[in-house]
Every structure is written in structure tokens, then in C-alpha cells.
Amino acid sequence: MGGNKIEVKRVYKSFGSLEVLRDLSLSIREGEFLCIVGPSGCRKTTLLRIIAGLEKPTSGEVLIDGKPPDPSIHRIGFVFQLSNLFPWRTVWENVRLGLEIRKTPSDEVVEKMIELVGLKGFENYYPHKLSGGMVKRVAIARALAVDPDILLMDEPFSDLDAQTTWIMHKELLEIHEKLRKTTVFVTH
């Protein structure tokens, strides 16, 4: 593993008079898989949003490769609690979405990501025809298709049964071993 990829330095976050993060500091090395565990409502998602540059801290700073997070220059994949797949798009089309947005569509990349998450043979299925675990695999493939430097995962398996969650954790660790993406995984 390399040096620090992400640095969170003395971050505070308030929503009006409600302080939700106080003096939070941490460093995440390049290629590291960091799991943040905490109860519902402790602002784990807020931290991920700040790391992604989707939200600003009230004070303190977050640096990615020594620079403030900027979605226009940092490649960040985000897997949300809700998979947010487009129901009118097939597995293939949902995985391809980020590449289309970046104007770098690549059938080869889509095929590779679908195979990586174990969905070969399901490319032409629509989300309503997939199991919960398969939907999560599509969301992970979509996030990885843009070749992110950082993968942020916000309780992506919270709505799955215990057995499927265990399988998904195992598969995610196998994917991490192959790709070595800096990953921040939030769960409770």
C-alpha cells in the first residue's frame, strides 16, 4: 500500500445549531479498505458525503492526494444505501451509465465489471427481475466501471438478509483484493 490517499483533518460539521461531527481526523492509505462502524444516525453518511466533496465541512479539511475533494478531478465511486438503478435500463445499461456520463462508453469495461461481480448471463435483465443481492452487484459494478481511485460505500447491504450480506461481504473483499481500490465502507 502507498501513502495517504485521504486525509480528514479536524473536521467539524453542523447543521444550524446541531453539531454532528466534532474534531474528526483520520488518514486512509492508498489501497486500504477501511470500515467505519456506528449506530444509525451517528453521521457516517455525512462523513462519506464530505469525503466525496458532495458536502462541505463547517470547519477543518479533507484532502484527496493533497487536494480538496472535487468530483470534477477526483474519480470517486459511490455505492449508496439504495441502489438507485434505473428500472428502464438493463443490467448492462445501468453499469454503463457512469461511463456515458463521463463520455467514455466502453463495452469492454462494462463486460469486465459485469463478470467481476458475477452477473455474466444477466446483462439483459431489468432490475425488477433481479434478486436483492444481484441489484447490489449491479450498483457495485456501476461504481467500479468508471475506474475510481476511491470507492465509498454507504451501508450498501443494509436491506439484505444475513446470509446474502455475508456472501456480499466476502465477494466485496475478493473484488478489493483484485482491484486494490481505496475503499471506505460504512455499516452499523
N, C-alpha and C positions, 0 to 999 in steps of 0.2 A: 504494500500500500504506500501511496505517496504522502505528501504533506497535507496540510489542512485544505479542504475543499470549501467548507462552510465554516464561518466564524460568527457566532452570535455574541455580541459584546454589550453587557449591561442593558439589556432590552427591558423597557417598561412599556406597557400598553394599557391605556384607559379608554373607556367609552363613557364620556362625560365624567361623572364623579365616581364611576365604578372602575377601580383598578383591577385588571385581570392578569397581567404579568408584571412581576416586580424583580428587577435586577437579575435577569436571567442571562447567564453566559454559558456557552458551550462551544466546543470545536469538534468538527466532524472531518475525519481524514478522507482523502480521495479513495474511493473503492470500498469504504466502510458501510456496513449495514447496521444502522442504529435504530433501536426500538424504543419508543417513548410510550410508557405505560402510565395511565392515570384514570381516575374515575370520570364519568360523564360530567361535562360542564367545567372541567378544570382548564380549559382553553388550549388544548392540544391543537385543535384545528386552527385557532388564531395564530399559533406559532408557525404552523406549516404555511399559512397564507402570508405571513411576514417573510418567511424564508423565500417563498416563491416570488415576492415582490408584488403580490396582489393587494397587500395592506401595508401601511407604514407603521413603524413603532412610534409611540408617543415620544420616547427618547431612547438613546442607545443606537446601535447599528448592527446590521447584518451584512457580511461580506461573502461573496462567492468569488473564489480566485482573486481575492483582494479588492473586489469592486462591489458596490451596492447591487442587489438583485435587480435585474432588468430583463423582463421577458423578451425584449427585442434582441438581446445579445446572448443571454444565457439559455441554453437548451434544458428546459425543465419539464419532465413528465409528471403529471399529477393524476393519481387514481383516487377518486372521491368515494365517499361512503355509498352514494347512489351511483350506479354505473353510468347513468345518463347516455345510454346507447340510443341512437335514432331508430325508432321502430320501423321506419320505411326503408332502412338501409340493411343490407345483408351483413353477415359477419365480415366478409371481405371489404365491403364499402365502409363499415364502421372503423375497421383497422386502418383503412386508407385515409380517413378523414384528416388527421393531423398533417399528413404529407401533402394533401390537396391544399390545405390552408397555407402551408409553407411554400406552396407551388413547386414541390419536388416529388410528384407522384412516382412511385416505383412499385411495379407489380412484384419484382424480385424481393423487395423488402417486406411487402405485405405477406407474401408466401412464406418467407423465413420466419416472421413473427407468429403467424398462424401455426406453423409447425412447432415453433419453440414452446408455445403454450398448450400444445396437444389438441388442436382443433382441426387438423387436416381431415378433410372429408365433410366438414361443416361450413365451408366457405359461403355457400349459397343459402344458408338458413337465416331466417329473420329472428330477432331477439325473442319474440314470443314463443318460438319453437325450441328454445334452449333452456337447460336447467339453470339454477342459480349459480352453480359453480362455473358453468360454461360462459355465462354472462360476465362473470368476474374475469375469466381468462381473456375474453374479448377486450375488456377495459384495460387490462394489463398489456395486451398486445398493442392496443392503440397508443398507449403511453410510451411504450418502448419503440414503436415504429419510427418515431422522429429522432431516434438515437440520442436520448437525453444524456447530459452529463450527470444530472441529478434526477432521482426518482422519488417523489413524495407520495406517500400512501396514507390516506386518512380513513382508518378503520374500514378497509375495503371488504373485509369478510364478516362484518358485524351482523349481517342479516342471514348468514348461512348456518346450517345445523352444525353440531360439534364435529361430526365425522368429516364433513366436507371442508370445514375450516381447517382441521388438522391436515388433510390432504393438500389443501391450497397453501398452507404454510410450508409444507415440505417441498412442494413444487416451486414455490417462490424462492426458497433457499437454493434449490438446484439451478434456477434461472440466474440468481445472483452469482453463483459460483462460475457460471459460463460467461456472463457479461461484465461482472465486477463494476456495476454502476453504483455510484454513491447513493445510498438509499436511506430515507428516513421513514420509518413505519410507525404509525400511531395506532394504539389499541387501548382497550380498557380491561 
